[in-house]
Amino acid sequence: MTLEWEQVVVDAEDPTALGRWWADALGWVVVNDAPDEYEIRPAPDRLPGLVFVEVHDPRTVKNRLHFDFRPDDRDAEVDRFLALGARRTDIGQGDEHSWVVLVDPEGNEFCVLGPRPS
């Protein structure tokens, strides 16, 4: 049996706005901009993608799944995300870690990691 990871589905109040934000943040391309399903990918023919779908239920707890990014320069990347509209958040991680926890415009948490341990 062959298994290919196609996409991650992200529930969103405004799929188009959140999908555009993540496309800008990641430098990805839009492959579907239907009103009910907004999909982005690293390149048109590259997987996995992110698909943003509309939900009407408000978010009430922290994410059960989140993205971790490991850039060359953590602080520069955090600054870039903040300039795009991300916000810092505290989910109980404390201050003694090599990562920074941010949230996207709809409050979805993601981490920007520090250098890979040697």
N, CA, C and O atoms as a Tinker XYZ file with bonds, in Angstrom:
   472  protein
     1  N      0.846000   -1.171000    0.000000    73     2
     2  CA     0.000000    0.000000    0.000000    64     1     3
     3  C      0.897000    1.242000    0.000000    63     2     4     5
     4  O      1.867000    1.315000    0.754000    81     3
     5  N      0.565000    2.207000   -0.846000    73     3     6
     6  CA     1.275000    3.479000   -0.907000    64     5     7
     7  C      0.441000    4.534000   -0.200000    63     6     8     9
     8  O     -0.775000    4.607000   -0.372000    81     7
     9  N      1.109000    5.335000    0.585000    73     7    10
    10  CA     0.421000    6.379000    1.324000    64     9    11
    11  C      1.141000    7.688000    1.069000    63    10    12    13
    12  O      2.351000    7.785000    1.276000    81    11
    13  N      0.406000    8.696000    0.619000    73    11    14
    14  CA     0.990000   10.005000    0.356000    64    13    15
    15  C      0.285000   11.041000    1.220000    63    14    16    17
    16  O     -0.944000   11.070000    1.284000    81    15
    17  N      1.064000   11.892000    1.884000    73    15    18
    18  CA     0.501000   12.956000    2.712000    64    17    19
    19  C      0.084000   14.076000    1.785000    63    18    20    21
    20  O      0.934000   14.751000    1.203000    81    19
    21  N     -1.210000   14.283000    1.641000    73    19    22
    22  CA    -1.766000   15.260000    0.706000    64    21    23
    23  C     -1.810000   16.668000    1.301000    63    22    24    25
    24  O     -1.350000   17.625000    0.678000    81    23
    25  N     -2.370000   16.789000    2.518000    73    23    26
    26  CA    -2.572000   18.131000    3.069000    64    25    27
    27  C     -2.926000   18.060000    4.544000    63    26    28    29
    28  O     -3.237000   16.999000    5.086000    81    27
    29  N     -2.868000   19.208000    5.163000    73    27    30
    30  CA    -3.385000   19.404000    6.518000    64    29    31
    31  C     -4.573000   20.341000    6.368000    63    30    32    33
    32  O     -4.482000   21.368000    5.694000    81    31
    33  N     -5.682000   19.986000    6.996000    73    31    34
    34  CA    -6.882000   20.808000    6.931000    64    33    35
    35  C     -6.916000   21.709000    8.158000    63    34    36    37
    36  O     -6.776000   21.247000    9.291000    81    35
    37  N     -7.102000   22.996000    7.915000    73    35    38
    38  CA    -7.134000   23.995000    8.981000    64    37    39
    39  C     -8.530000   24.612000    9.022000    63    38    40    41
    40  O     -8.980000   25.213000    8.047000    81    39
    41  N     -9.209000   24.460000   10.156000    73    39    42
    42  CA   -10.506000   25.108000   10.338000    64    41    43
    43  C    -10.286000   26.605000   10.493000    63    42    44    45
    44  O     -9.361000   27.030000   11.184000    81    43
    45  N    -11.133000   27.405000    9.852000    73    43    46
    46  CA   -10.946000   28.857000    9.881000    64    45    47
    47  C    -12.292000   29.567000    9.853000    63    46    48    49
    48  O    -13.247000   29.106000    9.229000    81    47
    49  N    -12.344000   30.700000   10.544000    73    47    50
    50  CA   -13.522000   31.558000   10.456000    64    49    51
    51  C    -13.597000   32.192000    9.071000    63    50    52    53
    52  O    -14.679000   32.325000    8.500000    81    51
    53  N    -12.432000   32.585000    8.532000    73    51    54
    54  CA   -12.338000   33.185000    7.202000    64    53    55
    55  C    -11.222000   32.465000    6.443000    63    54    56    57
    56  O    -10.068000   32.890000    6.492000    81    55
    57  N    -11.560000   31.369000    5.736000    73    55    58
    58  CA   -10.546000   30.566000    5.072000    64    57    59
    59  C     -9.675000   31.351000    4.084000    63    58    60    61
    60  O     -8.469000   31.119000    3.998000    81    59
    61  N    -10.281000   32.269000    3.349000    73    59    62
    62  CA    -9.520000   33.033000    2.360000    64    61    63
    63  C     -8.499000   33.932000    3.039000    63    62    64    65
    64  O     -7.332000   33.944000    2.647000    81    63
    65  N     -8.913000   34.674000    4.039000    73    63    66
    66  CA    -7.985000   35.584000    4.726000    64    65    67
    67  C     -6.870000   34.813000    5.421000    63    66    68    69
    68  O     -5.702000   35.188000    5.322000    81    67
    69  N     -7.224000   33.733000    6.127000    73    67    70
    70  CA    -6.196000   32.974000    6.833000    64    69    71
    71  C     -5.284000   32.253000    5.847000    63    70    72    73
    72  O     -4.074000   32.179000    6.064000    81    71
    73  N     -5.849000   31.725000    4.772000    73    71    74
    74  CA    -5.034000   31.068000    3.751000    64    73    75
    75  C     -4.064000   32.031000    3.097000    63    74    76    77
    76  O     -2.903000   31.691000    2.868000    81    75
    77  N     -4.531000   33.225000    2.797000    73    75    78
    78  CA    -3.632000   34.241000    2.224000    64    77    79
    79  C     -2.517000   34.600000    3.199000    63    78    80    81
    80  O     -1.363000   34.757000    2.800000    81    79
    81  N     -2.867000   34.732000    4.485000    73    79    82
    82  CA    -1.856000   35.067000    5.492000    64    81    83
    83  C     -0.758000   34.005000    5.516000    63    82    84    85
    84  O      0.429000   34.329000    5.487000    81    83
    85  N     -1.168000   32.718000    5.569000    73    83    86
    86  CA    -0.179000   31.644000    5.606000    64    85    87
    87  C      0.600000   31.552000    4.293000    63    86    88    89
    88  O      1.793000   31.247000    4.310000    81    87
    89  N     -0.047000   31.806000    3.166000    73    87    90
    90  CA     0.676000   31.811000    1.887000    64    89    91
    91  C      1.779000   32.868000    1.913000    63    90    92    93
    92  O      2.904000   32.605000    1.489000    81    91
    93  N      1.456000   34.055000    2.407000    73    91    94
    94  CA     2.457000   35.120000    2.524000    64    93    95
    95  C      3.546000   34.739000    3.529000    63    94    96    97
    96  O      4.733000   34.933000    3.265000    81    95
    97  N      3.143000   34.201000    4.671000    73    95    98
    98  CA     4.092000   33.863000    5.725000    64    97    99
    99  C      5.072000   32.776000    5.284000    63    98   100   101
   100  O      6.250000   32.816000    5.639000    81    99
   101  N      4.585000   31.809000    4.514000    73    99   102
   102  CA     5.430000   30.689000    4.098000    64   101   103
   103  C      6.044000   30.869000    2.712000    63   102   104   105
   104  O      6.951000   30.129000    2.332000    81   103
   105  N      5.547000   31.858000    1.953000    73   103   106
   106  CA     6.014000   32.016000    0.581000    64   105   107
   107  C      5.484000   30.920000   -0.331000    63   106   108   109
   108  O      6.134000   30.554000   -1.310000    81   107
   109  N      4.304000   30.395000   -0.012000    73   107   110
   110  CA     3.697000   29.320000   -0.792000    64   109   111
   111  C      2.753000   29.894000   -1.840000    63   110   112   113
   112  O      2.455000   31.089000   -1.837000    81   111
   113  N      2.283000   29.024000   -2.741000    73   111   114
   114  CA     1.392000   29.436000   -3.821000    64   113   115
   115  C     -0.027000   28.947000   -3.551000    63   114   116   117
   116  O     -0.236000   27.931000   -2.887000    81   115
   117  N     -0.988000   29.686000   -4.078000    73   115   118
   118  CA    -2.395000   29.310000   -3.962000    64   117   119
   119  C     -2.726000   28.367000   -5.107000    63   118   120   121
   120  O     -2.470000   28.677000   -6.271000    81   119
   121  N     -3.302000   27.206000   -4.771000    73   119   122
   122  CA    -3.691000   26.258000   -5.819000    64   121   123
   123  C     -5.208000   26.104000   -5.919000    63   122   124   125
   124  O     -5.709000   25.526000   -6.883000    81   123
   125  N     -5.943000   26.619000   -4.928000    73   123   126
   126  CA    -7.404000   26.595000   -4.981000    64   125   127
   127  C     -7.919000   27.736000   -4.111000    63   126   128   129
   128  O     -7.616000   27.808000   -2.920000    81   127
   129  N     -8.686000   28.613000   -4.709000    73   127   130
   130  CA    -9.223000   29.735000   -3.931000    64   129   131
   131  C    -10.751000   29.761000   -3.980000    63   130   132   133
   132  O    -11.360000   30.828000   -4.057000    81   131
   133  N    -11.363000   28.568000   -3.935000    73   131   134
   134  CA   -12.826000   28.483000   -3.859000    64   133   135
   135  C    -13.274000   29.062000   -2.523000    63   134   136   137
   136  O    -12.527000   28.994000   -1.546000    81   135
   137  N    -14.483000   29.633000   -2.457000    73   135   138
   138  CA   -14.948000   30.261000   -1.214000    64   137   139
   139  C    -14.974000   29.310000   -0.017000    63   138   140   141
   140  O    -14.785000   29.746000    1.119000    81   139
   141  N    -15.206000   28.018000   -0.257000    73   139   142
   142  CA   -15.318000   27.073000    0.853000    64   141   143
   143  C    -14.052000   26.263000    1.102000    63   142   144   145
   144  O    -14.002000   25.452000    2.027000    81   143
   145  N    -13.014000   26.483000    0.266000    73   143   146
   146  CA   -11.786000   25.700000    0.401000    64   145   147
   147  C    -10.633000   26.460000   -0.239000    63   146   148   149
   148  O    -10.589000   26.622000   -1.458000    81   147
   149  N     -9.714000   26.920000    0.576000    73   147   150
   150  CA    -8.584000   27.719000    0.113000    64   149   151
   151  C     -7.330000   26.889000    0.354000    63   150   152   153
   152  O     -6.989000   26.610000    1.503000    81   151
   153  N     -6.643000   26.494000   -0.704000    73   151   154
   154  CA    -5.489000   25.601000   -0.561000    64   153   155
   155  C     -4.204000   26.266000   -1.020000    63   154   156   157
   156  O     -4.163000   26.931000   -2.055000    81   155
   157  N     -3.143000   26.071000   -0.218000    73   155   158
   158  CA    -1.818000   26.552000   -0.572000    64   157   159
   159  C     -0.842000   25.381000   -0.517000    63   158   160   161
   160  O     -1.052000   24.404000    0.202000    81   159
   161  N      0.233000   25.507000   -1.298000    73   159   162
   162  CA     1.282000   24.488000   -1.333000    64   161   163
   163  C      2.640000   25.166000   -1.504000    63   162   164   165
   164  O      2.710000   26.328000   -1.906000    81   163
   165  N      3.717000   24.443000   -1.200000    73   163   166
   166  CA     5.054000   25.000000   -1.423000    64   165   167
   167  C      5.289000   25.354000   -2.894000    63   166   168   169
   168  O      5.972000   26.334000   -3.191000    81   167
   169  N      4.739000   24.578000   -3.800000    73   167   170
   170  CA     4.760000   24.797000   -5.248000    64   169   171
   171  C      3.524000   24.097000   -5.797000    63   170   172   173
   172  O      2.991000   23.202000   -5.141000    81   171
   173  N      3.054000   24.479000   -6.979000    73   171   174
   174  CA     1.804000   23.896000   -7.482000    64   173   175
   175  C      1.777000   22.370000   -7.493000    63   174   176   177
   176  O      0.724000   21.772000   -7.271000    81   175
   177  N      2.911000   21.737000   -7.746000    73   175   178
   178  CA     2.953000   20.278000   -7.851000    64   177   179
   179  C      3.643000   19.622000   -6.660000    63   178   180   181
   180  O      4.049000   18.463000   -6.740000    81   179
   181  N      3.778000   20.355000   -5.557000    73   179   182
   182  CA     4.480000   19.836000   -4.381000    64   181   183
   183  C      3.535000   19.674000   -3.198000    63   182   184   185
   184  O      2.731000   20.560000   -2.910000    81   183
   185  N      3.634000   18.544000   -2.519000    73   183   186
   186  CA     2.820000   18.243000   -1.347000    64   185   187
   187  C      3.716000   18.153000   -0.119000    63   186   188   189
   188  O      4.930000   18.012000   -0.267000    81   187
   189  N      3.163000   18.229000    1.088000    73   187   190
   190  CA     1.749000   18.442000    1.384000    64   189   191
   191  C      1.357000   19.910000    1.312000    63   190   192   193
   192  O      2.198000   20.808000    1.308000    81   191
   193  N      0.061000   20.115000    1.255000    73   191   194
   194  CA    -0.476000   21.466000    1.242000    64   193   195
   195  C     -1.234000   21.761000    2.523000    63   194   196   197
   196  O     -1.366000   20.908000    3.401000    81   195
   197  N     -1.722000   22.976000    2.610000    73   195   198
   198  CA    -2.613000   23.386000    3.690000    64   197   199
   199  C     -3.933000   23.787000    3.056000    63   198   200   201
   200  O     -3.956000   24.586000    2.120000    81   199
   201  N     -5.029000   23.241000    3.557000    73   199   202
   202  CA    -6.362000   23.580000    3.069000    64   201   203
   203  C     -7.132000   24.232000    4.209000    63   202   204   205
   204  O     -7.262000   23.663000    5.293000    81   203
   205  N     -7.633000   25.415000    3.954000    73   203   206
   206  CA    -8.379000   26.186000    4.946000    64   205   207
   207  C     -9.860000   26.068000    4.617000    63   206   208   209
   208  O    -10.291000   26.410000    3.516000    81   207
   209  N    -10.636000   25.578000    5.585000    73   207   210
   210  CA   -12.070000   25.391000    5.385000    64   209   211
   211  C    -12.836000   26.170000    6.441000    63   210   212   213
   212  O    -12.364000   26.347000    7.564000    81   211
   213  N    -14.008000   26.628000    6.074000    73   211   214
   214  CA   -14.809000   27.457000    6.974000    64   213   215
   215  C    -15.484000   26.620000    8.050000    63   214   216   217
   216  O    -16.060000   25.566000    7.776000    81   215
   217  N    -15.399000   27.115000    9.278000    73   215   218
   218  CA   -16.148000   26.547000   10.402000    64   217   219
   219  C    -16.816000   27.703000   11.134000    63   218   220   221
   220  O    -16.326000   28.832000   11.125000    81   219
   221  N    -17.920000   27.405000   11.752000    73   219   222
   222  CA   -18.666000   28.455000   12.450000    64   221   223
   223  C    -18.526000   28.363000   13.967000    63   222   224   225
   224  O    -18.974000   29.253000   14.690000    81   223
   225  N    -17.910000   27.301000   14.442000    73   223   226
   226  CA   -17.715000   27.139000   15.884000    64   225   227
   227  C    -16.496000   27.937000   16.318000    63   226   228   229
   228  O    -15.447000   27.851000   15.678000    81   227
   229  N    -16.610000   28.706000   17.384000    73   227   230
   230  CA   -15.441000   29.449000   17.860000    64   229   231
   231  C    -14.417000   28.511000   18.500000    63   230   232   233
   232  O    -14.770000   27.489000   19.090000    81   231
   233  N    -13.168000   28.874000   18.373000    73   231   234
   234  CA   -12.089000   28.133000   19.031000    64   233   235
   235  C    -12.178000   28.381000   20.524000    63   234   236   237
   236  O    -12.360000   29.520000   20.953000    81   235
   237  N    -12.053000   27.324000   21.328000    73   235   238
   238  CA   -12.185000   27.499000   22.772000    64   237   239
   239  C    -10.970000   27.014000   23.556000    63   238   240   241
   240  O    -10.816000   27.385000   24.720000    81   239
   241  N    -10.114000   26.209000   22.968000    73   239   242
   242  CA    -8.930000   25.682000   23.666000    64   241   243
   243  C     -7.717000   25.766000   22.754000    63   242   244   245
   244  O     -7.840000   26.063000   21.566000    81   243
   245  N     -6.559000   25.506000   23.314000    73   243   246
   246  CA    -5.324000   25.513000   22.533000    64   245   247
   247  C     -5.375000   24.415000   21.475000    63   246   248   249
   248  O     -6.082000   23.418000   21.625000    81   247
   249  N     -4.611000   24.618000   20.403000    73   247   250
   250  CA    -4.561000   23.637000   19.317000    64   249   251
   251  C     -4.141000   22.263000   19.825000    63   250   252   253
   252  O     -3.368000   22.152000   20.777000    81   251
   253  N     -4.646000   21.240000   19.194000    73   251   254
   254  CA    -4.192000   19.881000   19.443000    64   253   255
   255  C     -3.040000   19.528000   18.509000    63   254   256   257
   256  O     -2.303000   18.573000   18.752000    81   255
   257  N     -2.896000   20.289000   17.462000    73   255   258
   258  CA    -1.837000   20.091000   16.475000    64   257   259
   259  C     -1.326000   21.476000   16.116000    63   258   260   261
   260  O     -2.115000   22.404000   15.940000    81   259
   261  N     -0.017000   21.621000   16.007000    73   259   262
   262  CA     0.513000   22.919000   15.603000    64   261   263
   263  C      1.763000   22.715000   14.772000    63   262   264   265
   264  O      2.338000   21.627000   14.749000    81   263
   265  N      2.176000   23.763000   14.094000    73   263   266
   266  CA     3.365000   23.720000   13.257000    64   265   267
   267  C      4.582000   24.157000   14.051000    63   266   268   269
   268  O      4.499000   25.058000   14.885000    81   267
   269  N      5.708000   23.516000   13.789000    73   267   270
   270  CA     7.008000   23.931000   14.303000    64   269   271
   271  C      7.870000   24.283000   13.102000    63   270   272   273
   272  O      7.973000   23.500000   12.157000    81   271
   273  N      8.483000   25.447000   13.133000    73   271   274
   274  CA     9.376000   25.894000   12.056000    64   273   275
   275  C     10.770000   26.086000   12.643000    63   274   276   277
   276  O     10.917000   26.621000   13.741000    81   275
   277  N     11.805000   25.643000   11.898000    73   275   278
   278  CA    13.182000   25.818000   12.339000    64   277   279
   279  C     13.938000   26.646000   11.292000    63   278   280   281
   280  O     14.509000   26.089000   10.354000    81   279
   281  N     13.940000   27.960000   11.450000    73   279   282
   282  CA    14.647000   28.827000   10.496000    64   281   283
   283  C     16.145000   28.896000   10.821000    63   282   284   285
   284  O     16.594000   28.423000   11.865000    81   283
   285  N     16.892000   29.489000    9.910000    73   283   286
   286  CA    18.314000   29.729000   10.155000    64   285   287
   287  C     18.505000   30.726000   11.286000    63   286   288   289
   288  O     19.438000   30.599000   12.079000    81   287
   289  N     17.621000   31.724000   11.363000    73   287   290
   290  CA    17.729000   32.784000   12.362000    64   289   291
   291  C     16.375000   32.943000   13.047000    63   290   292   293
   292  O     15.478000   33.597000   12.515000    81   291
   293  N     16.231000   32.344000   14.224000    73   291   294
   294  CA    14.951000   32.350000   14.929000    64   293   295
   295  C     14.427000   33.755000   15.175000    63   294   296   297
   296  O     13.264000   34.040000   14.887000    81   295
   297  N     15.267000   34.633000   15.704000    73   295   298
   298  CA    14.791000   35.965000   16.067000    64   297   299
   299  C     14.345000   36.772000   14.849000    63   298   300   301
   300  O     13.346000   37.489000   14.906000    81   299
   301  N     15.081000   36.653000   13.758000    73   299   302
   302  CA    14.687000   37.356000   12.529000    64   301   303
   303  C     13.359000   36.811000   12.008000    63   302   304   305
   304  O     12.517000   37.570000   11.528000    81   303
   305  N     13.177000   35.508000   12.103000    73   303   306
   306  CA    11.931000   34.910000   11.620000    64   305   307
   307  C     10.755000   35.302000   12.515000    63   306   308   309
   308  O      9.660000   35.567000   12.018000    81   307
   309  N     10.972000   35.340000   13.819000    73   307   310
   310  CA     9.921000   35.796000   14.735000    64   309   311
   311  C      9.536000   37.232000   14.380000    63   310   312   313
   312  O      8.351000   37.554000   14.303000    81   311
   313  N     10.518000   38.084000   14.168000    73   311   314
   314  CA    10.231000   39.476000   13.793000    64   313   315
   315  C      9.435000   39.546000   12.493000    63   314   316   317
   316  O      8.520000   40.358000   12.362000    81   315
   317  N      9.790000   38.683000   11.522000    73   315   318
   318  CA     9.077000   38.675000   10.243000    64   317   319
   319  C      7.628000   38.250000   10.430000    63   318   320   321
   320  O      6.723000   38.874000    9.877000    81   319
   321  N      7.399000   37.188000   11.209000    73   319   322
   322  CA     6.030000   36.752000   11.482000    64   321   323
   323  C      5.236000   37.843000   12.203000    63   322   324   325
   324  O      4.075000   38.089000   11.877000    81   323
   325  N      5.864000   38.489000   13.175000    73   323   326
   326  CA     5.178000   39.562000   13.904000    64   325   327
   327  C      4.817000   40.709000   12.970000    63   326   328   329
   328  O      3.735000   41.284000   13.090000    81   327
   329  N      5.701000   41.048000   12.050000    73   327   330
   330  CA     5.424000   42.123000   11.086000    64   329   331
   331  C      4.260000   41.758000   10.169000    63   330   332   333
   332  O      3.556000   42.642000    9.680000    81   331
   333  N      4.050000   40.458000    9.932000    73   331   334
   334  CA     2.933000   40.010000    9.101000    64   333   335
   335  C      1.610000   39.977000    9.867000    63   334   336   337
   336  O      0.545000   39.838000    9.264000    81   335
   337  N      1.675000   40.104000   11.191000    73   335   338
   338  CA     0.447000   40.111000   11.976000    64   337   339
   339  C      0.326000   38.997000   12.995000    63   338   340   341
   340  O     -0.698000   38.902000   13.672000    81   339
   341  N      1.339000   38.146000   13.130000    73   339   342
   342  CA     1.322000   37.143000   14.198000    64   341   343
   343  C      1.468000   37.857000   15.534000    63   342   344   345
   344  O      1.862000   39.022000   15.593000    81   343
   345  N      1.143000   37.140000   16.602000    73   343   346
   346  CA     1.305000   37.686000   17.953000    64   345   347
   347  C      1.982000   36.637000   18.827000    63   346   348   349
   348  O      1.822000   35.435000   18.618000    81   347
   349  N      2.733000   37.112000   19.799000    73   347   350
   350  CA     3.305000   36.199000   20.798000    64   349   351
   351  C      2.179000   35.704000   21.698000    63   350   352   353
   352  O      1.182000   36.396000   21.906000    81   351
   353  N      2.355000   34.489000   22.230000    73   351   354
   354  CA     1.371000   33.957000   23.164000    64   353   355
   355  C      2.058000   33.095000   24.198000    63   354   356   357
   356  O      3.162000   32.593000   23.984000    81   355
   357  N      1.394000   32.937000   25.310000    73   355   358
   358  CA     1.897000   32.087000   26.386000    64   357   359
   359  C      0.916000   30.946000   26.568000    63   358   360   361
   360  O     -0.239000   31.159000   26.936000    81   359
   361  N      1.382000   29.736000   26.308000    73   359   362
   362  CA     0.550000   28.544000   26.508000    64   361   363
   363  C      1.107000   27.712000   27.660000    63   362   364   365
   364  O      0.821000   26.521000   27.782000    81   363
   365  N      1.906000   28.363000   28.501000    73   363   366
   366  CA     2.495000   27.689000   29.641000    64   365   367
   367  C      3.905000   27.188000   29.396000    63   366   368   369
   368  O      4.432000   26.394000   30.175000    81   367
   369  N      4.521000   27.650000   28.309000    73   367   370
   370  CA     5.849000   27.163000   27.949000    64   369   371
   371  C      6.959000   27.746000   28.814000    63   370   372   373
   372  O      8.047000   27.174000   28.876000    81   371
   373  N      6.712000   28.868000   29.482000    73   371   374
   374  CA     7.752000   29.496000   30.281000    64   373   375
   375  C      8.749000   30.239000   29.405000    63   374   376   377
   376  O      8.567000   30.345000   28.192000    81   375
   377  N      9.804000   30.750000   30.030000    73   375   378
   378  CA    10.793000   31.560000   29.307000    64   377   379
   379  C     12.105000   30.833000   29.056000    63   378   380   381
   380  O     13.008000   31.411000   28.453000    81   379
   381  N     12.240000   29.608000   29.489000    73   379   382
   382  CA    13.524000   28.904000   29.438000    64   381   383
   383  C     13.633000   27.952000   28.239000    63   382   384   385
   384  O     14.240000   26.887000   28.355000    81   383
   385  N     13.064000   28.315000   27.111000    73   383   386
   386  CA    13.096000   27.419000   25.958000    64   385   387
   387  C     13.745000   28.092000   24.763000    63   386   388   389
   388  O     13.851000   29.317000   24.693000    81   387
   389  N     14.178000   27.258000   23.822000    73   387   390
   390  CA    14.828000   27.794000   22.623000    64   389   391
   391  C     13.825000   28.116000   21.526000    63   390   392   393
   392  O     14.225000   28.480000   20.420000    81   391
   393  N     12.531000   27.993000   21.803000    73   391   394
   394  CA    11.510000   28.301000   20.809000    64   393   395
   395  C     10.631000   29.448000   21.285000    63   394   396   397
   396  O     10.586000   29.781000   22.469000    81   395
   397  N      9.931000   30.042000   20.317000    73   395   398
   398  CA     8.996000   31.125000   20.595000    64   397   399
   399  C      7.629000   30.671000   20.089000    63   398   400   401
   400  O      7.511000   30.178000   18.967000    81   399
   401  N      6.601000   30.836000   20.915000    73   399   402
   402  CA     5.245000   30.464000   20.523000    64   401   403
   403  C      4.523000   31.717000   20.031000    63   402   404   405
   404  O      4.464000   32.737000   20.718000    81   403
   405  N      3.978000   31.607000   18.824000    73   403   406
   406  CA     3.215000   32.688000   18.206000    64   405   407
   407  C      1.833000   32.180000   17.848000    63   406   408   409
   408  O      1.584000   30.975000   17.869000    81   407
   409  N      0.935000   33.092000   17.519000    73   407   410
   410  CA    -0.374000   32.726000   16.981000    64   409   411
   411  C     -0.605000   33.486000   15.681000    63   410   412   413
   412  O     -0.163000   34.624000   15.519000    81   411
   413  N     -1.307000   32.832000   14.760000    73   411   414
   414  CA    -1.673000   33.477000   13.499000    64   413   415
   415  C     -2.859000   34.413000   13.750000    63   414   416   417
   416  O     -3.313000   34.519000   14.890000    81   415
   417  N     -3.367000   35.085000   12.733000    73   415   418
   418  CA    -4.463000   36.046000   12.944000    64   417   419
   419  C     -5.743000   35.455000   13.556000    63   418   420   421
   420  O     -6.538000   36.194000   14.138000    81   419
   421  N     -5.953000   34.144000   13.436000    73   419   422
   422  CA    -7.142000   33.535000   14.048000    64   421   423
   423  C     -6.817000   32.843000   15.373000    63   422   424   425
   424  O     -7.676000   32.168000   15.941000    81   423
   425  N     -5.592000   33.001000   15.869000    73   423   426
   426  CA    -5.243000   32.465000   17.180000    64   425   427
   427  C     -4.679000   31.061000   17.186000    63   426   428   429
   428  O     -4.560000   30.460000   18.253000    81   427
   429  N     -4.325000   30.513000   16.026000    73   427   430
   430  CA    -3.728000   29.181000   15.959000    64   429   431
   431  C     -2.255000   29.257000   16.331000    63   430   432   433
   432  O     -1.497000   30.023000   15.738000    81   431
   433  N     -1.852000   28.455000   17.319000    73   431   434
   434  CA    -0.477000   28.483000   17.792000    64   433   435
   435  C      0.483000   27.822000   16.801000    63   434   436   437
   436  O      0.123000   26.871000   16.107000    81   435
   437  N      1.696000   28.338000   16.751000    73   435   438
   438  CA     2.802000   27.697000   16.040000    64   437   439
   439  C      4.092000   28.125000   16.705000    63   438   440   441
   440  O      4.147000   29.161000   17.368000    81   439
   441  N      5.131000   27.321000   16.527000    73   439   442
   442  CA     6.406000   27.578000   17.197000    64   441   443
   443  C      7.501000   27.892000   16.180000    63   442   444   445
   444  O      7.557000   27.317000   15.093000    81   443
   445  N      8.353000   28.809000   16.566000    73   443   446
   446  CA     9.558000   29.105000   15.799000    64   445   447
   447  C     10.709000   28.628000   16.676000    63   446   448   449
   448  O     10.978000   29.189000   17.738000    81   447
   449  N     11.378000   27.585000   16.207000    73   447   450
   450  CA    12.404000   26.907000   16.991000    64   449   451
   451  C     13.752000   27.587000   16.862000    63   450   452   453
   452  O     14.031000   28.285000   15.887000    81   451
   453  N     14.576000   27.366000   17.868000    73   451   454
   454  CA    15.944000   27.843000   17.842000    64   453   455
   455  C     16.833000   26.873000   17.065000    63   454   456   457
   456  O     16.333000   25.968000   16.398000    81   455
   457  N     18.139000   27.062000   17.150000    73   455   458
   458  CA    19.057000   26.198000   16.414000    64   457   459
   459  C     18.915000   24.733000   16.826000    63   458   460   461
   460  O     18.572000   24.423000   17.967000    81   459
   461  N     19.185000   23.846000   15.879000    73   459   462
   462  CA    19.142000   22.413000   16.147000    64   461   463
   463  C     20.243000   22.086000   17.155000    63   462   464   465
   464  O     21.378000   22.537000   17.000000    81   463
   465  N     19.912000   21.302000   18.190000    73   463   466
   466  CA    20.938000   20.948000   19.174000    64   465   467
   467  C     22.092000   20.181000   18.523000    63   466   468   469
   468  O     21.891000   19.369000   17.621000    81   467
   469  N     23.281000   20.456000   18.996000    73   467   470
   470  CA    24.470000   19.768000   18.431000    64   469   471
   471  C     24.617000   18.389000   19.004000    63   470   472
   472  O     25.551000   17.670000   18.649000    81   471
